[in-house]
Amino acid sequence: MVTASHVLDRVLVLEMVRVTEAAAVAASKLVGRGNEKAADHAAVEAMREALNQLEFDGTVVIGEGERDEAPMLYIGEKVGAAQGSGPRIDIALDPLEGTTITAKAGPNALAVLAIAEEGCLLNAPDVYMDKLAVGPGYPEGVIDLDKSPAENVRAVAAAKGVDPAEIIVCVLDRPRHSALIAELRAVGCGIQLIPDGDVAGVIAVTDPDTTIDVYMGQGGAPEGVLAAAALRCVGGQFKGRLVFRNDAERGRAARWGVEDLDRIYDLNDLARGDVIFAATGVTDGSLLSGVKRRRNMVTTDSVVMRASTGTVRWVRGEHRHEPGARE
């Protein structure tokens, strides 16, 4: 039997870009139209169609959120053209990370996907997660969720050899982060507030051009798995701890097999083995440019990363025909 590792070697690195390109182009037709669900639906359908052209037996382990009343590539859905016969892989995806961003034509909307061998991606419950991330080049343990935000900023600053005022922290602009933002401002560091899209926010710590040093705050746990998959490919550190607001969410976690509700998850807890991560910009952002339509051409900007090789490929696509159908 062909193993998943062999198939990752042979075909899927650039095939993943085809999948995220298809979703991004479909969603881009609804940028600024004010309809989140329509944009999400377009991305979902395009991503599903592209995945179903690939010769594998895939299972969605991180899909569209259970909370959302939205079209879903649901957790447990089978995709791929070789069900029961092809190599088995697990898939984490967000066909449109930033539905509100897309509806309002804001920055940093992405189509995002990660794949790994069966059993190597955490099947995270759809609850919030406290997240803390830095990019590559820091000593292991420089960040710690058991320490305060101020202590983490000072630790990163000391490791970088700069004053805390030189550190920039990315935080989702949410009321729940008011105390976090106040503490960071008391330290004197810079804060980049983003309206949505915390996968892009976490990944930004890996790219010096963004000038973001640290990501902090609460966002969706499934998005944490996607972000961890990207960090596994390029280096960096990530700490995550599930956040439960009520007994219903604790029960959901129990159904997902979560036994230690206070566990701090590391990168390898969330994404193990050989991981491939791909993203395509829907709207312009700090990491990728958005989809552009020109006469007789659609252009896309993507990144694809692979953990086993540490390779990062930046892919600019010029499409004379709409992506999605096999080219």
NULUM-335104 format. One line per 4 residues: number of its first residue (from 1); their letters; for each residue x, y negated, z negated of N, C-alpha, C. Coordinates in steps of 0.001 Angstrom, whole numbers, plus 500000, padded with zeros to 6 digits. Layout:
NUM	a	X Y Z X Y Z X Y Z; ...
//
This chain:
1	mvta	500842 501206 500000 500000 500000 500000 500871 498753 500000; 500485 497736 500763 501213 496488 500788 500985 495763 499473; 502053 495297 498854 501901 494599 497581 501609 493141 497822; 501054 492499 496771 500753 491076 496875 502024 490265 497085
5	shvl	503132 490663 496414 504378 489925 496566 504816 489898 498017; 504690 491063 498699 505099 491129 500098 504258 490185 500946; 502973 490147 500673 502111 489270 501462 502402 487803 501167; 502701 487473 499917 503097 486101 499623 504330 485738 500434
9	drvl	505277 486672 500546 506467 486426 501343 506117 486215 502803; 505207 486995 503300 505044 487129 504743 504148 486064 505362; 503054 485715 504693 502118 484853 505415 501580 483655 504650; 501464 483756 503351 500501 482880 502705 500998 481484 502343
13	vlem	502289 481232 502413 502765 479908 502017 502138 478821 502889; 502327 478918 504194 501758 477890 505069 500282 478114 505352; 499808 479356 505209 498369 479572 505363 497588 478799 504307; 498151 478638 503107 497455 477893 502072 497259 476434 502471
17	vrvt	498215 475884 503217 498059 474516 503689 496888 474416 504665; 496731 475420 505510 495579 475410 506414 494263 475342 505630; 494229 476051 504512 493001 476093 503710 492715 474729 503082; 493727 474117 502452 493490 472817 501816 493274 471718 502860
21	eaaa	493921 471833 504012 493656 470869 505091 492189 470904 505513; 491654 472105 505687 490264 472239 506123 489315 471590 505124; 489546 471836 503826 488678 471252 502800 488817 469739 502759; 490046 469243 502859 490268 467802 502784 489630 467072 503957
25	vaas	489787 467618 505149 489215 466965 506333 487689 466949 506245; 487108 468040 505789 485646 468089 505662 485155 467054 504652; 485835 466956 503512 485424 465995 502486 485644 464563 502938; 486680 464347 503735 487033 462975 504128 485934 462292 504934
29	klvg	485077 463067 505561 483988 462469 506341 482984 461763 505437; 483055 462041 504116 482101 461456 503178 482757 460489 502200; 484005 460094 502475 484686 459123 501615 483910 457804 501638; 483610 457276 500453 482939 455993 500339 481456 456026 500609
33	rgne	480884 457219 500796 479454 457316 501114 478577 457392 499877; 479189 457472 498695 478408 457447 497461 477696 458734 497118; 478021 459834 497789 477320 461100 497563 478326 462173 497145; 478490 462327 495834 479472 463268 495301 479154 464704 495709
37	kaad	477887 465082 495581 477527 466475 495848 477730 466832 497314; 477410 465905 498221 477594 466190 499643 479070 466357 499974; 479923 465517 499381 481359 465630 499626 481888 466955 499091; 481460 467325 497884 481900 468584 497286 481423 469769 498123
41	haav	480165 469722 498550 479607 470809 499356 480405 470983 500651; 480749 469891 501307 481508 469970 502556 482872 470610 502326; 483538 470206 501237 484859 470769 500933 484765 472250 500592; 483746 472625 499799 483571 474020 499400 483352 474909 500613
45	eamr	482444 474505 501488 482130 475335 502646 483329 475488 503569; 484086 474409 503762 485262 474478 504627 486347 475355 504012; 486544 475245 502687 487566 476064 502034 487162 477535 502059; 485906 477826 501790 485441 479218 501819 485655 479824 503213
49	ealn	485285 479095 504252 485432 479603 505614 486899 479869 505944; 487789 478960 505539 489219 479148 505812 489783 480335 505042; 489386 480492 503773 489862 481631 502981 489400 482953 503582; 488197 482969 504105 487642 484214 504637 488255 484619 505975
53	qlef	489130 483815 506526 489860 484196 507724 491167 484926 507402; 491560 484937 506129 492859 485482 505750 492759 486963 505389; 493817 487701 505717 493821 489156 505539 494284 489534 504132; 493425 489278 503153 493695 489726 501792 492377 489993 501092
57	dgtv	492486 490595 499905 491337 490847 499042 491469 489881 497865; 490839 488736 497999 491022 487682 497014 489853 487568 496060; 490161 487156 494828 489148 486911 493812 489365 485521 493236; 488308 484721 493192 488386 483390 492593 488348 483546 491074
61	vige	489427 483159 490404 489465 483228 488939 489311 481853 488299; 489628 480807 489042 489331 479434 488636 488578 478812 489790; 487302 478493 489568 486496 477963 490648 485825 476669 490255; 484777 476338 490968 484007 475154 490639 483468 475295 489214
65	gerd	483474 474206 488468 483143 474247 487060 481737 474750 486784; 481609 475521 485703 480289 475993 485277 479382 474834 484877; 479975 473747 484398 479174 472611 483945 478435 471939 485093; 479065 471901 486272 478568 471065 487364 477392 471710 488084
69	eapm	476393 470935 488334 475321 471382 489216 475763 471046 490632; 476604 471864 491184 477259 471563 492451 477411 472854 493240; 477620 472743 494551 477915 473954 495326 479202 474571 494819; 479243 475880 494726 480370 476481 494031 481049 477563 494857
73	lyig	482371 477578 494795 483146 478788 495009 483295 479335 493598; 482403 480211 493205 482218 480531 491798 483271 481516 491299; 483474 481504 489997 484398 482433 489365 483903 483855 489605; 484778 484690 490124 484422 486060 490456 484066 486267 491910
77	ekvg	483907 485180 492660 483578 485324 494080 484732 485987 494824; 484386 486900 495724 485371 487586 496545 485520 486857 497874; 486756 486605 498258 487039 485936 499525 488152 486685 500236; 488265 486450 501532 489273 487140 502326 488635 488136 503268
81	aaqg	489349 488425 504342 488816 489283 505405 489192 490748 505239; 489839 491095 504109 490280 492482 503927 489835 493001 502563; 488556 492836 502257 488020 493315 500983 488149 494837 500889; 488752 495276 499764 488882 496696 499528 490050 497353 500223
85	sgpr	490695 496644 501133 491817 497246 501855 493083 496409 501793; 492943 495099 501676 494109 494224 501665 494695 494065 500286; 495828 493379 500194 496462 493103 498904 495550 492233 498045; 495544 492514 496741 494674 491799 495820 495405 490598 495234
89	idia	494810 489443 495389 495396 488235 494813 494328 487458 494063; 494781 486685 493077 493905 485795 492322 494058 484377 492846; 492957 483637 492814 492924 482310 493400 492344 481329 492386; 493039 480209 492200 492518 479071 491446 492332 477942 492442
93	ldpl	491195 477289 492383 490943 476281 493421 490051 475165 492907; 490208 474035 493539 489285 472916 493402 489175 472298 494786; 488143 472663 495536 488039 472180 496915 488047 470664 497029; 487535 469977 495992 487588 468515 495971 487821 468063 494542
97	egtt	489074 467825 494209 489437 467324 492893 489300 465805 492946; 488208 465326 492380 487914 463901 492451 486672 463620 493283; 485550 464223 492899 484322 463989 493666 483868 462534 493547; 483963 461986 492324 483573 460582 492144 484519 459660 492894
101	itak	485817 459976 492827 486805 459199 493579 486440 459162 495057; 486104 460314 495604 485777 460395 497027 484535 459576 497339; 483522 459724 496516 482279 458979 496746 482507 457476 496730; 483455 457026 495912 483724 455595 495772 484946 455134 496568
105	agpn	485556 456035 497339 486756 455715 498132 487914 455257 497252; 488049 455890 496088 489156 455574 495200 490390 456413 495513; 491481 456236 494753 492741 456932 495035 492825 458321 494417; 493692 459151 495007 494128 460425 494412 493121 461567 494495
109	alav	492176 461537 495425 491330 462706 495633 492112 463743 496432; 492009 465004 496023 492794 466086 496621 491935 467320 496861; 492330 468129 497823 491896 469524 497922 493049 470370 497395; 492776 471244 496430 493837 471907 495672 493579 473410 495598
113	laia	494678 474175 495647 494574 475634 495646 495861 476226 495081; 495725 477279 494276 496891 478053 493831 496549 479533 493939; 497534 480340 494327 497333 481782 494392 498482 482487 493685; 498184 483673 493201 499197 484484 492535 498765 485935 492627
117	eegc	499656 486832 492230 499302 488238 492184 498187 488461 491164; 497460 489520 491369 496326 489832 490507 496745 489832 489038; 495980 489120 488212 496234 489086 486779 497217 488046 486313; 497716 487201 487221 498781 486260 486851 498290 484829 486615
121	llna	497015 484550 486847 496460 483235 486546 495454 483369 485409; 495577 482513 484407 494664 482567 483269 493244 482245 483719; 492319 483110 483367 490904 482872 483659 490352 481966 482566; 490582 480668 482720 490287 479716 481647 488797 479401 481591
125	pdvy	488227 479343 480393 486823 478932 480279 486669 477467 480650; 485488 477100 481101 485247 475737 481539 484920 474853 480340; 485979 474547 479579 485897 473631 478451 487028 472621 478634; 487113 471686 477712 488215 470728 477781 489506 471354 477259
129	mdkl	490606 470746 477655 491927 471165 477200 492758 469921 476895; 493400 469915 475730 494425 468914 475444 495649 469257 476280; 496147 468279 477040 497257 468532 477957 498413 467585 477671; 499600 468128 477825 500827 467360 477642 501839 467898 478630
133	avgp	502382 467040 479482 503271 467523 480546 504392 466525 480808; 505560 467086 481139 506681 466301 481653 507267 467046 482852; 508018 466331 483640 508632 466922 484820 509915 467664 484496; 510644 468099 485529 511873 468862 485326 513004 467990 484776
137	gype	514003 468673 484213 515203 467977 483774 515293 467694 482295; 514262 468014 481528 514285 467779 480084 514592 469075 479341; 515219 468981 478162 515467 470199 477383 514159 470846 476966; 514161 472163 476928 512957 472908 476542 512526 472493 475139
141	gvid	511246 472260 474974 510727 471875 473669 510690 470385 473425; 510994 469591 474444 510999 468137 474246 509601 467609 473947; 508573 468314 474427 507192 467929 474118 506556 468992 473236; 505621 468546 472394 505011 469457 471420 503617 468936 471084
145	ldks	502591 469741 471342 501219 469317 471063 500943 469156 469574; 501773 469747 468727 501587 469574 467287 502163 468263 466781; 502867 467534 467656 503382 466213 467300 502444 465131 467818; 502555 463955 467253 501688 462849 467660 502101 462328 469032
149	paen	501204 461614 469715 501589 460996 470986 502821 460103 470860; 502891 459332 469795 504043 458457 469600 505334 459263 469465; 505285 460352 468699 506478 461190 468538 506905 461799 469870; 505945 462201 470681 506291 462765 471988 506910 461726 472905
153	vrav	506389 460520 472902 506984 459455 473720 508415 459187 473281; 508629 459106 471983 509989 458845 471487 510934 459992 471845; 510446 461233 471779 511290 462378 472116 511675 462363 473588; 510717 462069 474462 511010 462010 475896 511970 460854 476187
157	aaak	511752 459717 475536 512641 458571 475730 514071 458900 475300; 514209 459572 474148 515549 459938 473681 516215 460901 474648; 515460 461867 475171 516029 462826 476119 516405 462156 477431; 515663 461138 477797 515945 460405 479043 517033 459359 478854
161	gvdp	517313 459000 477600 518333 457999 477319 517854 456578 477513; 516553 456342 477244 515995 455003 477404 515182 454640 476161; 514781 453396 476074 513903 452946 475011 512477 453434 475287; 511678 453708 474247 510289 454119 474484 509503 453153 475371
165	aeii	509882 451880 475350 509188 450903 476191 509384 451179 477675; 510409 451977 478018 510678 452301 479422 509889 453514 479911; 509194 454189 479014 508429 455387 479373 507038 454987 479878; 506578 455666 480926 505226 455458 481449 504431 456750 481265
169	vcvl	503259 456631 480648 502388 457765 480367 501120 457632 481207; 500743 458714 481855 499503 458753 482632 498383 459320 481765; 497248 458625 481748 496113 459011 480915 494823 458804 481709; 493908 459757 481627 492578 459566 482206 491853 458438 481464
173	drpr	491248 457534 482201 490539 456404 481609 489161 456866 481159; 489100 457329 479922 487861 457852 479346 487688 457310 477922; 486446 457099 477478 486230 456647 476092 486867 457576 475063; 486912 458869 475351 487479 459809 474380 488967 459578 474144
177	hsal	489604 458795 475013 491039 458547 474892 491361 457194 474259; 490364 456536 473679 490612 455195 473134 491673 455203 472030; 491615 456197 471131 492611 456262 470052 493995 456590 470612; 494052 457495 471580 495320 457834 472222 495941 456607 472876
181	iael	495135 455864 473619 495641 454678 474310 496139 453642 473301; 495403 453455 472212 495818 452498 471182 497156 452898 470570; 497335 454195 470304 498602 454651 469722 499762 454466 470689; 499536 454750 471962 500592 454574 472952 500973 453098 473105
185	ravg	499981 452241 473080 500280 450808 473210 501033 450301 471987; 500765 450883 470828 501506 450500 469630 502977 450880 469737; 503263 451967 470444 504654 452380 470669 505343 451419 471648; 504545 450825 472533 505104 449875 473495 505381 450451 474860
189	cgiq	505011 451709 475088 505273 452305 476399 504227 451832 477403; 504520 452055 478685 503561 451728 479723 502518 452826 479850; 501310 452455 480236 500228 453410 480434 499652 453203 481829; 499590 454283 482593 498896 454246 483876 497579 454969 483712
193	lipd	496501 454210 483709 495173 454787 483568 494657 455198 484939; 494116 456412 485015 493554 456890 486273 492063 457167 486069; 491236 456895 487085 489794 457048 486910 489320 458493 486934; 490084 459374 487561 489663 460762 487734 490862 461516 488289
197	gdva	490732 462832 488401 491754 463616 489096 492983 463918 488269; 492805 464689 487178 493961 464910 486314 494918 465968 486843; 494560 466746 487864 495561 467602 488502 496634 466730 489146; 496207 465712 489896 497165 464785 490503 497971 464066 489435
201	gvia	497316 463734 488312 498016 463045 487239 499134 463879 486649; 498868 465167 486406 499903 466052 485863 501029 466247 486875; 500678 466485 488128 501693 466724 489152 502572 465498 489351; 502021 464311 489090 502790 463077 489286 504066 463037 488457
205	vtdp	504101 463769 487329 505317 463736 486497 506491 464416 487193; 506227 465212 488229 507304 465919 488918 507960 465071 489994; 507365 463929 490346 507839 463112 491466 508365 461784 490934; 509693 461570 490975 510254 460317 490448 509670 459064 491093
209	dtti	509205 459175 492327 508668 458002 493013 507403 457458 492358; 506703 458306 491590 505495 457824 490911 505828 456996 489677; 507054 457138 489155 507554 456493 487928 506837 456975 486671; 505984 457992 486776 505277 458528 485604 506152 459561 484917
213	dvym	506343 459399 483613 507201 460310 482843 506413 461419 482146; 505247 461083 481631 504496 461997 480771 503019 461935 481143; 502351 463071 481063 500892 463096 481153 500343 463519 479799; 499330 462810 479311 498694 463139 478032 497188 463008 478139
217	gqgg	496475 463813 477354 495045 463635 477206 494239 464877 477502; 492919 464740 477349 491998 465854 477542 491397 465826 478936; 491383 466993 479566 490719 467185 480847 490246 468626 480910; 489706 469030 482035 489181 470374 482167 490262 471437 482066
221	apeg	489947 472523 481361 490901 473629 481254 491202 474283 482608; 490191 474493 483478 490521 475071 484792 491520 474224 485573; 491367 472889 485490 492328 472010 486162 493718 472134 485535; 493753 472475 484252 495045 472706 483608 495792 473875 484215
225	vlaa	495062 474925 484583 495688 476080 485228 496266 475678 486593; 495510 474903 487362 495999 474450 488659 497253 473588 488510; 497229 472678 487562 498393 471825 487345 499605 472639 486882; 499360 473606 486002 500455 474461 485539 501052 475264 486685
229	aalr	500218 475699 487625 500724 476435 488787 501705 475579 489573; 501384 474289 489741 502297 473396 490452 503597 473207 489674; 503495 473005 488367 504710 472818 487569 505574 474077 487560; 504958 475249 487589 505736 476486 487663 506604 476533 488914
233	cvgg	506144 475890 489968 506877 475931 491236 508068 474983 491251; 507972 473856 490571 509002 472818 490717 509732 472512 489418; 509338 473164 488341 509972 472864 487066 509142 471873 486283; 509480 471712 485042 508702 470860 484169 508157 471663 483010
237	qfkg	507514 470975 482103 506950 471617 480918 505488 471196 480771; 504684 472125 480300 503258 471874 480118 502818 472575 478841; 502053 471859 478049 501439 472429 476859 499939 472157 476923; 499142 473178 476624 497698 473005 476655 497036 473713 475488
241	rlvf	495997 473106 474949 495230 473721 473866 493747 473461 474130; 492945 474518 474104 491523 474384 474397 490826 473551 473325; 489846 472762 473766 489088 471878 472881 487620 472291 472950; 487039 472566 471791 485654 473037 471744 484790 472011 471025
245	rnda	483724 471595 471703 482843 470567 471136 481663 471151 470382; 481386 472431 470586 480216 473022 469928 480338 474549 469965; 479396 475220 469310 479434 476676 469237 479214 477325 470599; 478448 476666 471459 478209 477228 472794 479525 477342 473568
249	ergr	480386 476331 473428 481673 476383 474116 482590 477428 473488; 482517 477587 472185 483308 478655 471545 482830 480025 472020; 481513 480170 472172 480973 481426 472683 481405 481683 474113; 481466 480634 474932 481922 480780 476313 483365 481266 476339
253	aarw	484195 480691 475463 485589 481118 475408 485703 482582 474985; 484863 482999 474038 484884 484395 473588 484538 485333 474739; 483570 484941 475570 483209 485771 476726 484342 485871 477730; 485204 484877 477734 486365 484882 478638 487557 485617 478013
257	gved	487373 486141 476803 488441 486894 476170 489390 486079 475338; 489032 484823 475038 489887 483971 474206 489651 484332 472743; 490701 484786 472077 490582 485196 470683 491126 484144 469720; 492251 483525 470080 492874 482501 469234 492454 481129 469769
261	ldri	491485 480500 469108 490936 479241 469603 491914 478080 469459; 492943 478228 468627 493911 477148 468404 495231 477380 469141; 495279 478382 469994 496517 478715 470675 497005 477569 471559; 498313 477346 471538 498934 476408 472469 499482 477213 473637
265	ydln	499007 476919 474831 499400 477642 476041 500587 476945 476692; 501533 477747 477136 502690 477254 477869 502482 477538 479354; 503432 477079 480171 503319 477287 481615 503097 478747 481966; 503902 479621 481392 503829 481036 481762 502589 481729 481214
269	dlar	501908 481100 480269 500629 481640 479812 499523 481357 480821; 499680 480275 481548 498640 479832 482474 498865 480351 483888; 500119 480430 484297 500437 480859 485670 501756 481626 485640; 501684 482941 485852 502860 483798 485779 503247 484299 487170
273	gdvi	504457 484820 487242 504888 485485 488467 505114 484520 489610; 505012 485051 490818 505232 484248 492012 503944 483512 492348; 503968 482207 492198 502787 481366 492406 503013 480482 493627; 501974 480309 494415 501987 479335 495505 500929 478287 495202
277	faat	501314 477023 495316 500400 475908 495082 500364 475036 496328; 499176 474620 496728 499039 473737 497878 498016 472657 497582; 498263 471470 498126 497314 470361 497989 497370 469510 499243; 496224 468986 499635 496126 468053 500746 495382 466818 500270
281	gvtd	495882 465644 500606 495236 464410 500205 493919 464195 500937; 492908 463790 500203 491635 463370 500805 491629 461850 500939; 491990 461162 499847 492184 459714 499866 493635 459425 499505; 494112 458241 499835 495495 457876 499535 495745 457925 498033
285	gsll	496936 458417 497649 497256 458492 496236 498746 458420 495984; 499126 458617 494727 500532 458528 494337 501344 459684 494892; 500691 460816 495151 501397 462004 495602 501304 462183 497109; 500119 461982 497667 499871 462269 499072 499013 461182 499696
289	sgvk	499191 460975 500996 498295 460099 501740 496996 460836 502047; 495942 460078 502271 494664 460676 502582 494525 461005 504056; 493408 461636 504376 493100 461982 505766 492879 460693 506559; 493482 460639 507738 493312 459482 508620 492749 459960 509953
293	rrrn	491780 459213 510444 491212 459513 511767 491650 458454 512750; 492297 458918 513790 492707 458043 514873 492077 458575 516156; 492232 457853 517216 491637 458284 518473 492194 459647 518872; 491321 460608 519021 491672 461962 519463 492578 462711 518488
297	mvtt	492656 462265 517226 493567 462931 516297 493133 462702 514853; 493309 463752 514038 493158 463642 512589 494512 463965 511974; 494990 463128 511045 496266 463420 510389 496024 463761 508926; 496801 464713 508423 496711 465133 507031 498096 465118 506403
301	dsvv	498125 464966 505087 499367 464952 504329 499235 465969 503204; 500124 466971 503191 499996 468090 502249 501337 468390 501599; 501258 469110 500493 502448 469663 499859 502152 471121 499526; 503138 471991 499722 503005 473394 499341 504263 473797 498598
305	mras	504094 474470 497474 505196 474824 496582 505163 476310 496293; 506340 476863 496036 506405 478285 495699 507341 478517 494523; 506848 479263 493534 507602 479430 492294 508860 480263 492481; 508786 481363 493235 509923 482291 493298 511135 481678 493975
309	tgtv	510921 480725 494861 512044 480093 495564 512309 478670 495101; 511359 478074 494390 511489 476674 494013 511370 475731 495194; 510836 476218 496302 510743 475422 497523 509521 474517 497481; 509715 473274 497904 508617 472325 498076 508647 471860 499525
313	rwvr	507551 472051 500227 507453 471595 501618 506396 470500 501708; 506759 469395 502333 505829 468307 502602 505403 468454 504052; 504116 468578 504272 503599 468943 505590 502687 467830 506109; 503096 467196 507188 502227 466229 507865 501594 466936 509051
317	gehr	500277 466991 509050 499562 467665 510126 498959 466658 511094; 499134 466903 512371 498476 466121 513413 497551 467075 514166; 496270 466894 513996 495278 467845 514483 494512 467240 515651; 494662 467853 516811 493866 467411 517971 492454 467965 517884
321	hepg	492290 468985 517040 490968 469550 516792 490794 469614 515283; 489571 469595 514811 489286 469622 513382 489872 470881 512752; 490665 470757 511649 491146 471955 510952 489978 472758 510395; 490237 474039 510217 489229 474926 509655 489165 476193 510451
325	are	488843 476063 511746 488936 477223 512617 490406 477566 512811; 490693 478831 513047 492090 479232 513201 492672 478581 514423; 493861 477971 514175 494515 477234 515257 495434 478132 516040
//
